[in-house]
Amino acid sequence: MAGLALAMFIGLFGFGHEMLGWSDPKGNVQLALFMAFIFGIISGYRTRG
């Protein structure tokens, strides 16, 4: 499951503007994707431990 999540994150982070057609000149969408991924890792780690 973690591999699928990582692949989806990389796909959206790298090619999301082409696949979904958003305009992101300042990089806000990529920052939001990155932060959501990091917060998901942190919350998954905390619930496991």
C-alpha positions as CSV (number, residue, x, y, z in Angstrom):
1,M,0.0,0.0,0.0
2,A,2.9,2.4,0.8
3,G,4.3,1.7,-2.7
4,L,1.0,2.7,-4.4
5,A,0.8,5.8,-2.3
6,L,4.3,6.8,-3.2
7,A,3.7,6.2,-6.9
8,M,0.6,8.2,-6.8
9,F,2.3,11.1,-5.0
10,I,5.2,11.1,-7.5
11,G,2.8,11.1,-10.4
12,L,0.7,13.9,-9.0
13,F,3.7,15.9,-7.8
14,G,5.6,15.6,-11.1
15,F,2.9,15.5,-13.7
16,G,-0.3,16.7,-12.1
17,H,-0.4,19.9,-14.0
18,E,-0.3,18.0,-17.2
19,M,-2.8,15.3,-16.2
20,L,-5.3,17.5,-14.3
21,G,-4.6,20.8,-16.1
22,W,-4.1,23.1,-13.1
23,S,-2.2,26.3,-13.3
24,D,0.3,26.6,-10.5
25,P,2.9,29.4,-11.2
26,K,3.9,29.8,-7.5
27,G,4.0,26.1,-6.7
28,N,1.2,26.2,-4.1
29,V,-0.5,23.1,-5.3
30,Q,2.8,21.1,-5.2
31,L,3.5,22.5,-1.7
32,A,0.0,21.3,-0.6
33,L,0.6,17.8,-2.1
34,F,3.9,17.6,-0.4
35,M,2.6,18.6,3.0
36,A,-0.4,16.3,2.8
37,F,2.0,13.4,2.0
38,I,4.3,14.3,4.9
39,F,1.4,14.7,7.4
40,G,0.0,11.3,6.2
41,I,3.4,9.7,6.9
42,I,3.5,11.3,10.4
43,S,0.0,10.3,11.3
44,G,0.4,6.7,10.0
45,Y,3.6,6.4,12.0
46,R,2.0,7.7,15.2
47,T,-1.0,5.4,15.0
48,R,1.2,2.4,14.5
49,G,3.5,3.1,17.3
